[in-house]
């Protein structure tokens, strides 16, 4: 990536401009960005130009170069990043100073972007996976490598709902890997939902009326997910999505005010 020069000095035009160019589009944490700082000299000017880095962020070691020597037009520069450097884009530049014809001049190069990037990005396809109870599904994970990273990538499934298991693809990720997920088999039996409703409520299970609570005090439902709705006249109804577990009684408690 490159930048065009920008100059500032007294009212008289400086005898040089500076251009900073980095060799890499981006680097990893702990990596090194190399580049070239060039001076475009006016005819007849060949003096030394002293240099000072500008905009170097924390945890980045600035180049050790101190000047563009007399008669030379460019120097190599290195920005070394520590592992603790934050990811991001940092505009870095140099200010060059010289004395010419008994006048002092200072020129600052237009910044070049030092980009510290994550070593890879992941894409999961498809974005949505529908799995029937007891069924399985597969999806593809594609790694886009950045900043020259060529090492292994370990995949881990995250955010799986209850009773769903999964196994990440093993081995280094090259272009893409597929990983299976499996839904737990359907549970058997019935479970109990205790009702504590006041003063009363019409109870619906999966959109079917089953009685009024009280006196209805509990529901015996087949294992799995059910929608329970309780209505009380023109008051807002309460709706609950319940995963019925035969081994664990549950309770719905509500007071219609």
N, C-alpha and C positions, 0 to 999 in steps of 0.2 A: 504494500500500500504506500502511496506517496502523497506529498503535499506541495502546494505552491508556496513561494516565499512571501514573507511579509516583513516590511522594514519600518524602523522608527529611529529617529535621530534628531539632530538640530534641523534647522530649516534647509540646510544644504543636503543634497542627495548623497547617501552613503556610497562608498566605493565598492560595496559588495552586497549580495543577498545570500540567504541561506536556504537550503532545501534539505529536509530530513525525510528519509525513506526507509521503511522497515521491510525486511525480507519475508516475514511470515504474516499470514492473515490473522492467525491467533496462536496462542501458546497455552500450555497447561500450567497449573500451579507448580512452582519449583523449576520451571523451564527458563530458557534464555531466548530473548528476542534479539536478533542481530539486524544491523542496518548500516546505512551510509549517510553521513552528513556532508553535503557538498556546498562549496562556496562558489558563487558565480561572480568573478572579479571584473571590475571596470578596467579598461585599458590603462596600463601604467601602474596599477596597484598590485603589489605582491607581498605586502607586509604580513606578519603573523596576526592571526585572529584568535584571541582568547575566548574560551567557551565556558558556559555555565548551563547545566540542565535546568529545565523548567517543567513543572507539573508532574514530577515523579511521585507516584503514590506511596503510601506506607508499605513496607515489606517488599519493596523493589529497590535493588541496588543500582544506582545510576552509572553510566559509563565512566570509566576512569580517564578517558581522554580529556586533556586540558586545553588543547588549542589545535588549530589548523596551522601547521608551520609555514614560515615564509616561503613563498614560491610554490606551495602545494594547493590543490583545489578540493581535496576530500580526505576524510578520515573514516575509519570503521568504528561503529559504536555497538555496545552490548548492554541490554537491560536484563539483569538477572532477578528472577522472582523467587521469593521464599515460598515454602509450602503453605504458609499462613496467609498469603495474599488473598484478598477477596476477589471473587469472580466479577468481571465487569470490563468496561471499555474506558481507557484512560488516555486523554490527549497529552502527549509528551512532546517537548520541543527543546530548543537550545537558543540561548542568547549569545551572540558573538559581539566582541568589542575590539576596536582597533584605534590607532591614531594615524591620521593621514593628513599631510600638509598642515601640520600644527593644529589639527582639530580632532576631537574625540567623536567616535561614532559607535552606536549600538544598534544591532539588528536582531530581531527575533523571528525565527522561522515559523511559518504556519504549522500548528501541531499535526503530528501523525498519531493515529489511534493504535495504542498498545492494548490488545484484546486478550484478556485472560479468560479462557473458556473451559467449561467442563469437558472431559475427554470423550464424551459420547452423549448421544440422545437416543431415547427409545421410542418406538412407535408400536402400538398393539393393534392388530387387526384380527377380526372385526372389532369395532368399538363396543358392540353389544353382543352378548352371548346368552341365548335362551337354553336352559337345561331342564329337561323333565325330571321328576323325582326318580331316582335310581339310574338316571342317564349320564352320559358323558358328552363333553364338548372339547374342541381343540381351538387354539388361537395361535397366531404367529406374532413373534416379537422381532422387530428389525432394529438393528443398532446402526446408527450413523456416527462414524468415528470423526473426532475433531482433533485439532491441534497436534496431528501426527501420532495419535495414540494407536498402538497396534497390539496391546496386551489383551489378556482374557477379560471377559465380562461375566460375572456370576449373576444369574437371574433368580429372583425370589418373588413368589406370588404374594401379594398383599391385598388386604381389604376383602377377603373372601367371607361370605355370610356364614352363619352357623350351619353346621351339618353339611358343609361343602368342603371337600378335600382337593388338593391339587399338588402336582409335582412339576417343578421347573425343569426345563431342558438342562441336561448336564453337559459339561465340557465348555470350551471357549466359544463365545458367540463370534461368528465370522461375518455372515451377512444377515442371517435370520435363523431363528429356532422356533420350534413349535412346542407347546407345553399343554398337557391334558388337565382338565378339571373334571371332577365327578361329583354328582349330587348324591347325598346319602339315600339309601333305600327308604321307601315309605315305611313309617312306623305303624305298628299294629296295635289294636285295642282301642279303648275309650278312656277319656280323661274327664275330670270334673272342673267346671267353672262355677264358683260360688258367687251368688248375686246378693249384693247389699244395696238396695235401691230405696230411696225415700223421696216423696211419700209413696209413689208408685210409678211404674213404667211398663209400657208394652214392649215385649222382647221379641226381636226378630233375629234368626240365625240364617245367614246366607240368603237374606231377603224373604225368608218364610216365617210367619208368625208362630210362636211357640208358647205364648201365654203372657200373663201379667205378673210382675214381681213388685211386692209380695201379692199373693202367697207363694208364687214360684221362687224357690230359694237356691236352686242350683240347676246347672245344665250338664247332661252327660253327652259328650260329643266324641265322634271318631277322631283318632289321632290325625294331626295335620293342621293346616291353616283354615280358619273360619272367620267370617265377618259377623260380628255381633253388634246389633243396633238396638238402642233403647229409646223409646219415644214417650213424651209426657205432654199430651195436648198440643198446644201451639208453641211450646218451648223448644229451643234448639235441641235436636236429638244428639245423643252421644254415639259415636261409632268406634269400635275397637277391632283391630286385626289381631287375632289370637292364634298362636301356635300351640295347639293342644298336645300336651305330653302326658301319656298315661301314668308316668311315674311322679308327676308333680302337679297337684291341684293348684289352681289359680283363682284369683278373685277380681271381680269388677265391682267397685263401690262408687256410688254417685248420689248426690243430693240435688234434686231439682228445686231451685229457690223460687 
